[in-house]
Amino acid sequence: MLNQILGSVTVVLCILIFYLSYRSYKNSRINNSLLLIMLGGLVLRLFAGTDLYLHTWDEQFHALVAKNLLKHPLVPTLYDNPVLPYDYRNWGGSHIWLHRQPVPLWFMASGMRLFGVNEIALRIPSIIFSTMSIFLTFYIGKYLFSERTGLLAAFFHSINGLIIALTGGRIATDHIDIFFLFFIELSVFLSILSVEKRSILFSVLTGISIGLAILSKWLPALIVIPAWLVIAYKKMSIKDILYRLLIITDRLTIVFLPWQLYIFKKFPLEATWENNFNLRHITNVLEGHKSTVFYHFYKAAVIWNEFIYLALIWIIFKVFKTRFKKKYLILSIWIFVPYLFFSLIRTRMQGYLLFTGPAMFVVLSAFLLNIQEFEHKYLTLFLKRAIIVLCVLLSVRYTIERVKPFDKRERNPEWARQLRSLNKIKGENVVLFNVDKNISAMFYTDHIVYQVIPTDEQIDTITRRGYKVYINDDGNLPERIISNPDITIIKADSLI
């Protein structure tokens, strides 16, 4: 019931905010209109980001590693102190955790450093960066086309259901993809400034931002380089282009390479395995993500909008008709190169192409506004406006489906309250067994937690090492556990 109340308030508030934004635009108050769009986007992100529990895939793992980074920022761990044997190749149960690049995890840890170890604190950086991305989309749309295009693109960005769900940690790859999108978009923004202002400083910042994007989700961030070259073409001499490109590649290398060298030296087994695992995404179907080569093409409709297909056909047409005019070529590189690459690899997930989102929003907006300006006897003013309204409604529909403001769902479920109650078990060196959501449990407590019921040998080894063994009674404990004097049996649901 609480979710429906909060959801209804959120929807009504957003309708009001976006209406005021439209009125501001009509009165030529562009900055006010943009700020209101960003505010509406922030409200939606706050609604999605205030679930009082960790989501199963993948947020609980990212949250636990980020929490552990508070103690040792250069040693990413899942099980910070594993008392049972583990397989370093199992990213869901290992000790050293290199399954993700570190920048998003460091920011999540920073959120918890400032606001305490809790679900909302770890999401605050994603909420901030996701909201800032709306401004970047506006600026890029304005630079390539017009303020009107930028505002419409910013609106589509602000209400995009997938981005909002990822910001709230509700969907797999969650905060990692939000940071990746932000730093790639920031890199494009800085690329524009570096060329337009002919500033060495912005070239340096572009390289740093690309480096941070790589440290968020690896080498697809290099898509910014060809986009920068298109922006710089005919704006600079060949000599200046080569010089600035050297600066950018130098700075991005300085940013991303030290971490790679460090982990291969410090954690060679884990780093080598994760590197090879990443490469296997290209040639193998991993973790059950089986799909066809058209997966991303099909997904485009529900991620961006059904109108995106027409918009993509339009941008291809414009590229060739205008003989590769810059604004169309930049967007085409940003969209089609990643779509082609990620369609050809064997493992495919919807979040892989999230970083093309800003370009998609700009293309969609430019296409819609191009229709408004197109003169044809069958294309009446009413039909033109109806097309925009329909496109907006389709986007809103997918926002509602992903954000779920009207669903009956628990925002603070009983299982999360049970896990927090495990803090009532006092003392150090506590090992808990038979806890279903063990990863989340370790986020909420300082205890070591496993799903399994230990063997007698494991219990003996652990107690001899000075640990206290607790086992959750789910009603199915074997007699050997119940009768073991070295074990304290608890009922998690009774601790609330």
C-alpha positions as CSV (number, residue, x, y, z in Angstrom):
1,M,0.0,0.0,0.0
2,L,2.8,2.4,0.9
3,N,4.4,1.9,-2.6
4,Q,1.1,2.8,-4.3
5,I,0.7,6.0,-2.2
6,L,4.3,7.1,-2.8
7,G,4.0,6.1,-6.4
8,S,0.8,8.1,-6.9
9,V,2.3,11.1,-5.3
10,T,5.4,10.8,-7.4
11,V,3.4,10.5,-10.7
12,V,1.2,13.5,-9.8
13,L,4.2,15.6,-8.8
14,C,6.1,14.7,-12.0
15,I,3.1,15.5,-14.2
16,L,3.0,19.0,-12.5
17,I,6.8,19.5,-12.8
18,F,6.9,18.5,-16.5
19,Y,3.9,20.7,-17.3
20,L,5.6,23.7,-15.6
21,S,8.7,22.8,-17.7
22,Y,6.6,22.9,-20.8
23,R,5.1,26.3,-19.9
24,S,8.6,27.6,-19.2
25,Y,9.7,26.5,-22.6
26,K,6.7,28.2,-24.2
27,N,7.6,31.4,-22.4
28,S,11.2,31.1,-23.7
29,R,12.6,30.4,-20.2
30,I,14.9,27.6,-21.4
31,N,17.0,27.3,-18.2
32,N,14.0,27.1,-16.0
33,S,12.5,24.4,-18.3
34,L,15.7,22.4,-18.2
35,L,15.9,22.7,-14.4
36,L,12.3,21.5,-14.1
37,I,13.0,18.5,-16.4
38,M,16.0,17.6,-14.2
39,L,13.9,18.0,-11.1
40,G,11.2,15.6,-12.5
41,G,14.0,13.1,-13.4
42,L,15.3,13.4,-9.8
43,V,11.9,12.8,-8.3
44,L,11.6,9.6,-10.3
45,R,15.1,8.5,-9.4
46,L,14.5,9.1,-5.7
47,F,11.3,7.0,-5.8
48,A,13.1,4.1,-7.4
49,G,16.2,4.6,-5.2
50,T,14.5,4.5,-1.8
51,D,13.6,0.8,-1.6
52,L,14.8,-0.3,1.8
53,Y,16.4,-3.5,0.7
54,L,19.2,-4.7,-1.6
55,H,18.1,-6.1,-5.0
56,T,19.2,-9.6,-5.8
57,W,21.0,-9.0,-9.1
58,D,23.5,-7.4,-9.0
59,E,23.1,-4.7,-6.4
60,Q,23.7,-6.8,-3.3
61,F,27.2,-7.8,-4.6
62,H,28.1,-4.3,-5.5
63,A,26.9,-3.0,-2.2
64,L,28.8,-5.5,-0.1
65,V,32.1,-5.0,-2.0
66,A,31.6,-1.2,-1.7
67,K,31.0,-1.6,2.0
68,N,34.2,-3.6,2.4
69,L,36.1,-0.9,0.4
70,L,35.5,1.4,3.3
71,K,38.0,-0.6,5.3
72,H,40.6,-1.1,2.5
73,P,39.9,1.0,-0.7
74,L,42.5,-0.9,-2.8
75,V,41.5,-4.4,-1.9
76,P,38.0,-5.2,-3.3
77,T,36.5,-8.2,-1.4
78,L,33.2,-10.0,-1.3
79,Y,33.8,-12.3,1.6
80,D,36.1,-10.0,3.6
81,N,37.2,-12.9,5.8
82,P,36.2,-16.2,4.4
83,V,36.3,-19.0,6.9
84,L,35.3,-21.7,4.5
85,P,37.3,-22.7,1.3
86,Y,36.2,-20.7,-1.8
87,D,36.8,-20.8,-5.5
88,Y,38.4,-17.6,-6.7
89,R,36.7,-18.2,-10.1
90,N,33.2,-17.9,-8.5
91,W,32.4,-14.2,-8.4
92,G,29.3,-14.9,-6.3
93,G,31.2,-16.4,-3.4
94,S,34.9,-15.5,-3.6
95,H,37.2,-13.4,-1.5
96,I,39.1,-11.0,-3.8
97,W,36.4,-9.5,-6.1
98,L,37.5,-8.1,-9.4
99,H,34.3,-8.8,-11.3
100,R,33.8,-5.1,-11.9
101,Q,36.0,-2.1,-12.4
102,P,36.5,0.0,-9.3
103,V,35.2,3.5,-9.9
104,P,31.4,2.9,-9.3
105,L,32.3,0.9,-6.2
106,W,34.5,3.6,-4.9
107,F,31.7,6.2,-5.4
108,M,29.2,3.8,-3.7
109,A,31.6,3.5,-0.8
110,S,31.9,7.3,-0.7
111,G,28.1,7.6,-0.4
112,M,28.2,5.2,2.6
113,R,31.2,7.1,4.1
114,L,29.1,10.3,4.1
115,F,25.7,9.0,5.0
116,G,26.2,5.7,6.7
117,V,26.0,2.1,5.6
118,N,22.5,1.7,4.2
119,E,20.7,1.1,0.9
120,I,19.9,4.7,0.1
121,A,23.4,6.0,0.9
122,L,25.0,3.6,-1.6
123,R,22.6,4.7,-4.3
124,I,23.0,8.5,-3.8
125,P,26.0,8.8,-6.2
126,S,24.0,7.0,-8.9
127,I,21.0,9.2,-8.3
128,I,23.2,12.3,-8.6
129,F,25.1,11.2,-11.7
130,S,22.0,9.9,-13.4
131,T,20.3,13.3,-12.8
132,M,23.4,15.2,-14.1
133,S,23.3,13.1,-17.2
134,I,20.0,14.8,-18.1
135,F,21.8,18.1,-18.4
136,L,24.6,16.6,-20.5
137,T,22.0,15.2,-22.9
138,F,20.4,18.7,-23.2
139,Y,23.8,20.3,-24.0
140,I,24.7,17.7,-26.6
141,G,21.3,18.0,-28.3
142,K,21.5,21.8,-28.2
143,Y,25.1,21.8,-29.6
144,L,24.2,19.4,-32.5
145,F,20.7,20.7,-33.3
146,S,18.9,23.3,-31.1
147,E,17.7,24.1,-27.6
148,R,14.3,22.7,-28.5
149,T,15.9,19.4,-29.5
150,G,18.1,19.4,-26.3
151,L,15.1,19.9,-24.1
152,L,13.0,17.2,-25.7
153,A,16.0,14.8,-25.5
154,A,16.6,15.7,-21.9
155,F,12.9,15.0,-21.2
156,F,13.2,11.5,-22.8
157,H,16.3,10.9,-20.7
158,S,14.7,12.0,-17.5
159,I,11.7,9.6,-17.8
160,N,13.5,6.6,-19.3
161,G,12.4,3.6,-17.4
162,L,15.5,1.5,-17.8
163,I,17.8,4.3,-16.6
164,I,15.6,5.0,-13.6
165,A,15.4,1.3,-12.7
166,L,19.2,0.9,-13.0
167,T,19.7,4.0,-10.9
168,G,17.6,2.4,-8.1
169,G,19.6,-0.8,-8.4
170,R,16.5,-2.8,-9.4
171,I,18.0,-4.4,-12.5
172,A,21.2,-6.3,-13.2
173,T,24.3,-4.3,-13.8
174,D,22.6,-1.4,-12.0
175,H,25.0,1.3,-10.8
176,I,27.8,0.2,-13.0
177,D,26.0,1.0,-16.2
178,I,24.8,4.4,-14.7
179,F,28.4,5.4,-14.1
180,F,29.5,4.2,-17.5
181,L,26.8,6.2,-19.2
182,F,27.6,9.3,-17.2
183,F,31.4,9.3,-17.9
184,I,31.0,8.5,-21.6
185,E,28.4,11.3,-21.9
186,L,30.7,13.6,-19.9
187,S,33.6,12.7,-22.2
188,V,31.5,13.7,-25.3
189,F,30.5,17.0,-23.5
190,L,34.1,17.7,-22.7
191,S,35.1,16.8,-26.2
192,I,32.8,19.5,-27.6
193,L,34.2,22.0,-25.2
194,S,37.8,21.1,-26.0
195,V,37.2,21.7,-29.7
196,E,34.9,24.7,-29.4
197,K,37.1,26.5,-26.9
198,R,40.4,25.2,-28.2
199,S,41.4,24.5,-24.7
200,I,44.1,22.1,-23.6
201,L,42.5,21.9,-20.2
202,F,39.3,20.4,-21.7
203,S,41.4,18.0,-23.7
204,V,43.0,16.8,-20.5
205,L,39.6,16.5,-18.8
206,T,38.3,14.6,-21.8
207,G,41.1,12.0,-21.4
208,I,40.5,11.8,-17.6
209,S,36.8,11.3,-18.2
210,I,37.3,8.5,-20.7
211,G,39.8,6.9,-18.3
212,L,37.1,7.0,-15.6
213,A,34.6,5.5,-18.0
214,I,37.0,2.6,-18.7
215,L,37.4,2.2,-14.9
216,S,33.6,1.9,-14.8
217,K,33.0,-0.7,-17.4
218,W,36.0,-1.2,-19.6
219,L,37.0,-0.5,-23.2
220,P,33.8,0.3,-25.0
221,A,34.4,3.8,-23.5
222,L,36.9,4.3,-26.4
223,I,33.9,5.0,-28.6
224,V,34.4,8.6,-27.5
225,I,37.7,8.8,-29.5
226,P,36.1,8.6,-33.0
227,A,33.3,10.9,-31.9
228,W,35.9,13.4,-30.8
229,L,37.7,13.1,-34.1
230,V,34.5,13.9,-36.0
231,I,33.9,16.9,-33.8
232,A,37.5,18.2,-34.3
233,Y,37.5,17.6,-38.1
234,K,37.8,20.9,-40.0
235,K,37.8,22.8,-36.6
236,M,41.5,22.2,-36.1
237,S,44.5,21.6,-38.2
238,I,45.8,18.0,-38.6
239,K,48.8,18.9,-36.4
240,D,46.5,20.2,-33.6
241,I,44.2,17.2,-33.9
242,L,47.1,14.8,-33.5
243,Y,48.5,16.8,-30.5
244,R,45.2,16.9,-28.7
245,L,44.6,13.2,-29.4
246,L,48.0,12.5,-27.9
247,I,47.0,14.5,-24.8
248,I,43.6,12.6,-24.5
249,T,45.1,9.1,-24.9
250,D,48.0,10.0,-22.6
251,R,45.6,11.1,-19.8
252,L,43.1,8.3,-20.2
253,T,46.0,5.8,-20.0
254,I,47.4,7.4,-16.9
255,V,43.9,7.1,-15.3
256,F,43.0,3.5,-16.2
257,L,46.3,1.6,-16.6
258,P,47.6,1.8,-13.0
259,W,44.7,-0.2,-11.6
260,Q,45.1,-2.9,-14.2
261,L,48.8,-3.2,-13.4
262,Y,48.2,-3.2,-9.7
263,I,45.6,-6.0,-9.7
264,F,47.6,-8.2,-12.0
265,K,50.6,-7.8,-9.6
266,K,48.6,-8.0,-6.4
267,F,46.0,-10.5,-7.3
268,P,47.3,-12.4,-10.4
269,L,45.0,-15.4,-10.2
270,E,41.8,-13.4,-9.9
271,A,42.8,-10.7,-12.4
272,T,43.8,-13.3,-15.0
273,W,40.6,-15.2,-14.5
274,E,38.4,-12.1,-14.7
275,N,40.2,-10.8,-17.8
276,N,39.7,-14.1,-19.6
277,F,36.1,-14.3,-18.4
278,N,35.4,-10.9,-19.9
279,L,36.9,-12.0,-23.2
280,R,34.7,-15.1,-23.2
281,H,31.7,-12.9,-23.4
282,I,32.6,-12.4,-27.0
283,T,32.8,-16.0,-28.0
284,N,30.6,-17.8,-25.4
285,V,27.1,-17.5,-24.0
286,L,27.7,-16.9,-20.3
287,E,25.4,-17.1,-17.3
288,G,22.4,-18.1,-19.3
289,H,22.2,-15.0,-21.4
290,K,21.3,-16.8,-24.6
291,S,19.7,-14.7,-27.4
292,T,19.8,-14.1,-31.1
293,V,21.9,-11.6,-33.0
294,F,18.8,-9.4,-33.2
295,Y,18.4,-9.2,-29.4
296,H,19.5,-5.6,-29.1
297,F,17.4,-4.6,-32.2
298,Y,14.3,-6.1,-30.6
299,K,15.1,-4.6,-27.2
300,A,15.5,-1.1,-28.6
301,A,11.7,-0.7,-28.8
302,V,11.1,-1.3,-25.1
303,I,14.3,0.4,-23.9
304,W,13.9,3.6,-25.9
305,N,10.6,3.7,-27.8
306,E,8.9,2.1,-30.8
307,F,9.6,5.3,-32.7
308,I,13.3,4.7,-32.4
309,Y,13.3,2.5,-35.5
310,L,12.0,5.3,-37.7
311,A,14.4,7.7,-36.0
312,L,17.4,5.4,-36.8
313,I,16.3,5.0,-40.4
314,W,16.1,8.8,-40.6
315,I,19.6,9.3,-39.2
316,I,21.1,6.9,-41.7
317,F,19.3,8.7,-44.5
318,K,20.5,12.1,-43.2
319,V,24.1,10.8,-42.9
320,F,24.2,9.9,-46.6
321,K,22.0,12.7,-47.9
322,T,24.1,15.4,-46.2
323,R,27.4,13.7,-47.2
324,F,28.4,12.7,-43.7
325,K,27.5,16.0,-42.0
326,K,29.1,16.1,-38.5
327,K,26.0,16.1,-36.3
328,Y,24.5,13.1,-38.0
329,L,27.9,11.2,-38.2
330,I,28.7,11.8,-34.5
331,L,25.4,10.3,-33.4
332,S,25.6,7.4,-35.9
333,I,29.1,6.4,-34.6
334,W,27.8,6.6,-31.0
335,I,24.9,4.4,-31.8
336,F,25.7,2.0,-34.6
337,V,29.3,1.0,-33.8
338,P,28.3,-0.3,-30.3
339,Y,25.1,-1.8,-31.5
340,L,27.0,-3.7,-34.2
341,F,29.7,-4.9,-31.8
342,F,27.4,-6.0,-29.0
343,S,25.1,-7.7,-31.5
344,L,27.9,-9.9,-32.8
345,I,29.2,-11.0,-29.4
346,R,27.6,-14.1,-27.9
347,T,26.6,-12.8,-24.5
348,R,24.0,-10.1,-24.7
349,M,22.2,-8.1,-21.9
350,Q,20.0,-5.1,-22.2
351,G,22.3,-2.9,-20.1
352,Y,25.3,-3.3,-22.4
353,L,24.1,-0.6,-24.7
354,L,22.7,1.9,-22.1
355,F,25.6,4.3,-22.9
356,T,24.1,4.9,-26.3
357,G,21.1,6.3,-24.6
358,P,22.0,10.0,-24.9
359,A,22.5,9.7,-28.6
360,M,19.3,7.8,-28.9
361,F,17.4,10.5,-27.1
362,V,18.9,13.2,-29.3
363,V,18.2,11.3,-32.5
364,L,14.6,10.6,-31.5
365,S,14.0,14.2,-30.6
366,A,15.6,15.6,-33.8
367,F,13.5,13.1,-35.8
368,L,10.3,14.2,-34.2
369,L,11.0,17.9,-34.5
370,N,12.1,17.3,-38.1
371,I,8.6,15.9,-38.7
372,Q,7.1,19.0,-37.2
373,E,9.0,21.2,-39.7
374,F,8.3,19.0,-42.7
375,E,5.6,20.3,-45.1
376,H,3.3,17.8,-46.8
377,K,-0.4,18.0,-47.6
378,Y,-1.2,14.8,-45.7
379,L,1.0,15.9,-42.7
380,T,-1.4,18.2,-40.9
381,L,-0.6,20.2,-37.8
382,F,-2.9,17.9,-35.8
383,L,-1.1,14.8,-37.1
384,K,2.3,16.3,-36.3
385,R,1.3,17.0,-32.7
386,A,-0.3,13.6,-32.4
387,I,3.0,11.9,-33.4
388,I,4.9,13.7,-30.6
389,V,2.1,13.0,-28.0
390,L,2.0,9.3,-29.0
391,C,5.8,9.1,-28.7
392,V,5.8,10.7,-25.3
393,L,3.0,8.4,-24.1
394,L,4.9,5.3,-25.3
395,S,7.9,6.4,-23.3
396,V,5.7,7.1,-20.3
397,R,4.2,3.6,-20.6
398,Y,7.6,2.0,-20.3
399,T,8.5,4.3,-17.4
400,I,5.4,3.1,-15.5
401,E,6.2,-0.6,-16.3
402,R,9.7,-0.4,-15.0
403,V,9.3,2.0,-12.1
404,K,6.1,0.3,-11.0
405,P,4.6,3.2,-9.0
406,F,1.2,1.6,-8.8
407,D,2.3,-2.0,-7.9
408,K,1.5,-3.6,-4.5
409,R,5.1,-4.2,-3.4
410,E,6.9,-4.0,-0.1
411,R,9.5,-1.3,0.0
412,N,10.8,-2.6,3.4
413,P,10.1,-6.3,3.2
414,E,10.2,-8.7,6.2
415,W,13.2,-10.5,5.0
416,A,15.3,-7.3,4.9
417,R,14.1,-6.5,8.5
418,Q,15.1,-10.0,9.5
419,L,18.6,-9.6,8.1
420,R,19.0,-6.2,9.9
421,S,17.9,-7.8,13.1
422,L,20.9,-10.2,12.9
423,N,22.9,-7.2,14.3
424,K,21.3,-8.2,17.7
425,I,23.9,-11.0,17.7
426,K,26.7,-9.3,19.5
427,G,30.4,-10.0,19.5
428,E,33.2,-10.4,17.0
429,N,34.2,-13.5,15.0
430,V,30.5,-14.5,14.5
431,V,29.8,-16.9,11.6
432,L,26.2,-17.4,10.6
433,F,25.0,-20.3,8.6
434,N,21.8,-21.3,6.8
435,V,20.8,-17.7,5.9
436,D,19.2,-17.6,2.5
437,K,20.3,-14.0,1.5
438,N,23.8,-14.3,2.8
439,I,25.3,-11.6,0.7
440,S,22.7,-9.0,1.8
441,A,23.1,-10.2,5.4
442,M,26.8,-9.4,5.3
443,F,26.0,-5.9,4.1
444,Y,23.6,-5.4,7.0
445,T,25.9,-6.9,9.6
446,D,29.6,-7.3,10.4
447,H,29.2,-11.1,10.6
448,I,30.4,-13.8,8.2
449,V,27.3,-15.4,6.6
450,Y,26.8,-18.5,4.5
451,Q,23.8,-20.1,2.9
452,V,24.9,-23.6,3.6
453,I,24.7,-25.8,6.6
454,P,28.3,-26.7,7.6
455,T,29.8,-30.1,8.0
456,D,30.9,-31.3,11.5
457,E,34.5,-30.9,10.3
458,Q,33.9,-27.3,9.2
459,I,32.3,-26.5,12.5
460,D,35.2,-28.0,14.4
461,T,37.8,-26.1,12.4
462,I,35.9,-22.8,12.7
463,T,35.4,-23.1,16.5
464,R,39.1,-24.0,17.0
465,R,40.0,-20.8,15.2
466,G,38.0,-18.8,17.8
467,Y,34.8,-18.2,15.9
468,K,31.3,-18.4,17.3
469,V,29.0,-20.5,15.1
470,Y,25.3,-19.6,14.8
471,I,22.9,-21.4,12.6
472,N,19.5,-20.2,11.5
473,D,16.7,-22.6,12.3
474,D,14.5,-22.9,9.3
475,G,12.7,-25.9,10.7
476,N,14.8,-28.4,8.8
477,L,18.0,-28.7,10.8
478,P,19.6,-32.1,11.1
479,E,19.9,-33.7,14.5
480,R,23.7,-33.4,14.4
481,I,23.4,-29.6,14.3
482,I,20.7,-29.4,17.0
483,S,22.7,-31.6,19.4
484,N,26.1,-29.9,18.8
485,P,27.1,-27.9,21.9
486,D,29.5,-25.6,19.8
487,I,26.5,-24.2,17.9
488,T,24.1,-21.5,18.9
489,I,20.8,-22.0,17.1
490,I,18.7,-18.9,16.3
491,K,15.5,-18.0,14.5
492,A,16.0,-15.0,12.3
493,D,12.3,-14.1,12.2
494,S,12.2,-14.0,16.0
495,L,14.9,-11.3,16.2
496,I,12.8,-8.6,14.5
